[in-house]
């Protein structure tokens, strides 16, 4: 055996702890790339804890991780309407509508399960940017979790109540922004997206969104319609679904209160990473 040859890296770096020599080497390489390319970020954005998110979301492909890292900081600079002053208490009235929710437990694959209920969105009171900012705040928090970095998220969009007033707020510019962040602009793996109770008038917006998505993301979108109970449970166990979706995990009120707690408890952190006006 050649004693001078470094050991081959293990097959799955994602399963190794942050202090593993192979993981450390990948982090150092990504940091060096950011410095060489003069990426305009704060020093804290190049910490081990931050950089490993980008490596794990692309299974330690350094080139792909660098692409997401670069894109992430690009859209944060270019979208101050989303990234300025992330402050959960300012959105408490929106959160209390029960529009957003999160499961307390992970699904069998280790993914976080997030819920959106469009019927609780009054576009006369809250803008699409308001919803987008809350989603970003939640994403910024759960991406700190190693299990979420490794296993990603699954989302359920309940589109009952979707109206033209909602559609008018989803502009082409907003669609491009969502698609960009969803594909290569945020260090989270998108495992599955489930649409339930989607009305016919939603499909026009949906077709526009699909136009900007890569095939790998399109393949992870599942449309269930009004008879969603059986199909949804093929992907997400009833034990993780609220009673309103024929699940066994209690009323949806518990799901949105869990999300409110997560956001409110992390107000100081979110303010620290905000791009302040």
C-alpha positions as CSV (number, residue, x, y, z in Angstrom):
1,X,0.0,0.0,0.0
2,X,1.3,3.5,-0.9
3,X,1.7,5.3,2.4
4,X,2.0,8.6,0.7
5,X,-1.4,8.4,-1.0
6,X,-4.3,10.1,0.8
7,X,-7.3,7.9,1.6
8,X,-10.1,8.0,-0.9
9,X,-13.1,10.0,0.2
10,X,-16.1,8.0,1.4
11,X,-18.9,7.5,-1.0
12,X,-21.4,9.7,0.8
13,X,-19.9,12.9,2.3
14,X,-23.4,14.0,3.2
15,X,-23.5,11.6,6.0
16,X,-20.3,12.7,7.6
17,X,-20.0,15.3,10.4
18,X,-18.7,18.8,9.7
19,X,-15.4,18.0,11.4
20,X,-14.6,15.1,9.1
21,X,-11.3,15.7,7.2
22,X,-13.0,15.1,3.8
23,X,-15.8,17.6,4.6
24,X,-13.3,20.1,6.0
25,X,-11.4,19.9,2.7
26,X,-14.5,20.5,0.7
27,X,-15.4,23.5,2.8
28,X,-11.9,25.0,2.5
29,X,-12.0,24.5,-1.3
30,X,-15.4,26.3,-1.6
31,X,-14.2,29.2,0.6
32,X,-11.0,29.6,-1.5
33,X,-13.2,29.7,-4.6
34,X,-15.3,32.5,-3.1
35,X,-12.2,34.5,-2.1
36,X,-10.6,34.0,-5.5
37,X,-13.8,35.1,-7.3
38,X,-14.0,38.1,-5.0
39,X,-17.6,37.2,-3.8
40,X,-19.0,40.2,-2.1
41,X,-20.2,38.8,1.2
42,X,-19.7,39.3,5.0
43,X,-17.0,37.2,6.7
44,X,-19.7,35.3,8.5
45,X,-21.2,34.1,5.2
46,X,-17.9,32.2,4.6
47,X,-18.0,30.3,7.9
48,X,-18.0,26.5,8.0
49,X,-21.6,26.5,9.1
50,X,-22.8,28.6,6.2
51,X,-20.7,27.0,3.5
52,X,-21.6,23.4,4.3
53,X,-25.2,24.2,3.5
54,X,-24.3,24.8,-0.1
55,X,-22.1,21.6,-0.3
56,X,-24.8,19.4,1.2
57,X,-27.6,20.8,-1.0
58,X,-25.5,19.7,-4.1
59,X,-24.2,16.5,-2.6
60,X,-20.7,17.9,-2.3
61,X,-20.3,18.7,-6.0
62,X,-18.0,21.8,-5.5
63,X,-18.9,23.4,-8.8
64,X,-22.6,23.1,-8.3
65,X,-22.3,24.3,-4.7
66,X,-20.3,27.3,-5.9
67,X,-23.1,28.1,-8.4
68,X,-25.8,28.1,-5.7
69,X,-23.6,30.1,-3.4
70,X,-23.0,32.8,-6.0
71,X,-26.6,32.9,-7.1
72,X,-27.8,33.1,-3.5
73,X,-25.8,36.2,-2.7
74,X,-26.7,37.7,-6.1
75,X,-30.5,37.6,-5.6
76,X,-30.2,38.7,-2.0
77,X,-28.5,41.9,-3.3
78,X,-30.9,42.3,-6.2
79,X,-34.1,41.8,-4.2
80,X,-34.1,44.2,-1.3
81,X,-37.9,44.0,-1.2
82,X,-37.5,40.4,0.1
83,X,-34.2,40.5,2.0
84,X,-34.4,43.9,3.8
85,X,-35.1,43.8,7.5
86,X,-36.3,40.2,8.1
87,X,-38.4,40.8,11.2
88,X,-41.0,38.1,12.1
89,X,-43.0,40.2,14.6
90,X,-43.8,42.6,11.7
91,X,-45.6,39.7,10.0
92,X,-47.4,38.3,13.0
93,X,-50.9,39.2,11.7
94,X,-50.1,37.3,8.5
95,X,-48.7,34.3,10.3
96,X,-51.8,34.2,12.6
97,X,-54.1,33.7,9.5
98,X,-52.9,30.1,9.4
99,X,-51.6,30.5,5.8
100,X,-48.3,28.8,6.7
101,X,-47.6,25.7,8.7
102,X,-44.9,23.2,9.4
103,X,-44.9,19.6,10.6
104,X,-43.3,19.0,14.0
105,X,-41.8,15.8,12.8
106,X,-39.9,14.9,9.7
107,X,-41.1,12.4,7.1
108,X,-39.5,9.0,6.8
109,X,-36.9,10.3,4.4
110,X,-35.9,13.0,6.8
111,X,-37.5,15.9,5.0
112,X,-39.2,18.9,6.5
113,X,-42.8,19.2,5.5
114,X,-44.2,22.7,4.9
115,X,-47.8,23.8,4.2
116,X,-49.3,26.7,2.4
117,X,-53.1,27.4,2.4
118,X,-53.9,30.0,-0.2
119,X,-57.5,30.5,1.0
120,X,-56.0,32.2,4.1
121,X,-54.3,34.8,1.9
122,X,-56.3,38.0,1.5
123,X,-54.5,39.9,-1.3
124,X,-56.2,43.1,-0.3
125,X,-54.2,43.0,3.0
126,X,-51.0,41.1,2.2
127,X,-48.9,41.2,-0.9
128,X,-47.1,38.4,-2.7
129,X,-43.9,39.9,-1.5
130,X,-45.1,39.6,2.1
131,X,-45.7,35.8,1.6
132,X,-42.4,35.5,-0.2
133,X,-40.5,37.1,2.7
134,X,-42.1,34.9,5.3
135,X,-41.1,31.8,3.1
136,X,-37.6,33.1,2.9
137,X,-37.4,33.7,6.7
138,X,-38.6,30.2,7.4
139,X,-36.1,28.8,4.8
140,X,-33.2,30.7,6.4
141,X,-34.0,29.0,9.7
142,X,-34.6,25.4,8.6
143,X,-31.5,25.5,6.4
144,X,-29.4,25.7,9.6
145,X,-30.6,22.2,10.5
146,X,-28.1,19.5,9.3
147,X,-30.9,17.0,8.7
148,X,-32.7,19.5,6.4
149,X,-29.5,20.3,4.6
150,X,-29.1,16.6,3.9
151,X,-32.8,15.7,3.2
152,X,-34.4,18.8,2.0
153,X,-38.1,19.9,2.1
154,X,-41.5,18.8,0.8
155,X,-44.2,21.4,0.3
156,X,-48.0,21.1,0.2
157,X,-49.9,23.9,-1.5
158,X,-53.6,23.9,-0.7
159,X,-54.9,26.1,-3.6
160,X,-58.6,26.0,-2.6
161,X,-59.8,29.6,-2.8
162,X,-57.3,30.7,-5.5
163,X,-58.9,33.7,-7.3
164,X,-58.0,36.2,-9.9
165,X,-56.9,38.6,-7.2
166,X,-54.2,36.2,-6.2
167,X,-53.1,35.6,-9.8
168,X,-52.8,39.4,-10.5
169,X,-50.1,39.5,-7.8
170,X,-48.0,36.7,-9.3
171,X,-46.4,38.8,-12.0
172,X,-43.9,37.5,-14.6
173,X,-41.1,39.1,-12.6
174,X,-42.2,37.4,-9.5
175,X,-42.4,34.0,-11.3
176,X,-38.9,34.4,-12.6
177,X,-37.7,35.3,-9.1
178,X,-39.4,32.2,-7.5
179,X,-38.1,29.9,-10.2
180,X,-34.5,31.2,-9.9
181,X,-34.5,30.8,-6.1
182,X,-36.2,27.4,-6.3
183,X,-33.7,25.9,-8.7
184,X,-30.2,27.3,-8.1
185,X,-30.6,30.2,-5.7
186,X,-31.1,28.7,-2.3
187,X,-29.2,25.9,-0.5
188,X,-32.2,23.7,0.1
189,X,-33.1,20.5,-1.7
190,X,-36.6,20.6,-3.1
191,X,-37.7,17.0,-2.8
192,X,-41.4,17.2,-3.6
193,X,-44.0,19.9,-4.3
194,X,-47.7,18.8,-3.9
195,X,-50.6,20.9,-5.2
196,X,-54.0,20.0,-3.8
197,X,-57.5,21.4,-4.6
198,X,-56.1,23.4,-7.4
199,X,-58.9,25.2,-9.4
200,X,-58.9,25.5,-13.2
201,X,-58.0,29.2,-13.1
202,X,-54.7,28.4,-11.4
203,X,-53.3,26.4,-14.3
204,X,-52.5,29.6,-16.3
205,X,-50.1,30.8,-13.6
206,X,-48.8,27.2,-13.1
207,X,-47.9,26.9,-16.8
208,X,-46.0,30.1,-16.6
209,X,-44.0,28.9,-13.6
210,X,-43.2,25.6,-15.2
211,X,-41.7,27.4,-18.2
212,X,-38.9,28.6,-16.0
213,X,-38.3,25.3,-14.1
214,X,-35.8,22.6,-15.1
215,X,-37.1,19.2,-15.8
216,X,-35.8,17.8,-12.5
217,X,-38.0,20.2,-10.6
218,X,-41.0,19.6,-12.8
219,X,-40.7,15.9,-12.2
220,X,-41.1,16.6,-8.4
221,X,-44.4,18.5,-8.8
222,X,-47.5,16.4,-8.1
223,X,-51.0,17.6,-8.8
224,X,-53.7,15.9,-6.8
225,X,-56.9,17.9,-7.4
226,X,-59.8,17.7,-5.0
227,X,-59.6,14.0,-4.4
228,X,-56.1,14.3,-2.9
229,X,-56.3,12.2,0.2
230,X,-55.2,8.9,-1.2
231,X,-52.5,10.3,-3.6
232,X,-51.0,12.6,-1.0
233,X,-50.6,9.8,1.5
234,X,-48.5,7.8,-1.0
235,X,-45.8,10.5,-0.5
236,X,-46.5,11.8,3.1
237,X,-47.7,9.6,5.9
238,X,-51.1,10.4,7.5
239,X,-49.2,10.6,10.8
240,X,-47.6,13.9,9.5
241,X,-50.8,15.4,8.0
242,X,-53.3,17.6,9.8
243,X,-56.8,16.5,10.4
244,X,-58.0,18.9,7.7
245,X,-56.2,16.7,5.2
246,X,-57.5,13.4,6.6
247,X,-54.3,13.1,8.6
248,X,-53.6,12.0,12.2
249,X,-51.3,14.8,13.4
250,X,-53.9,17.1,15.0
251,X,-55.6,20.3,13.7
252,X,-53.8,22.7,11.4
253,X,-53.7,25.2,14.2
254,X,-50.9,23.2,15.8
255,X,-48.9,23.4,12.5
256,X,-49.1,27.2,12.1
257,X,-48.4,27.8,15.8
258,X,-45.3,25.6,15.4
259,X,-44.1,27.8,12.5
260,X,-44.8,31.0,14.4
261,X,-42.8,29.7,17.4
262,X,-39.8,28.9,15.1
263,X,-39.9,32.4,13.5
264,X,-40.4,34.4,16.7
265,X,-37.7,32.6,18.6
266,X,-35.2,33.4,15.9
267,X,-36.0,37.1,15.4
268,X,-32.5,38.2,16.5
269,X,-30.8,35.8,14.1
270,X,-33.0,36.8,11.2
271,X,-32.3,40.5,11.9
272,X,-28.6,39.7,12.0
273,X,-28.6,38.3,8.4
274,X,-31.0,40.9,7.0
275,X,-29.9,43.4,4.4
276,X,-30.8,46.5,6.4
277,X,-32.3,49.5,4.6
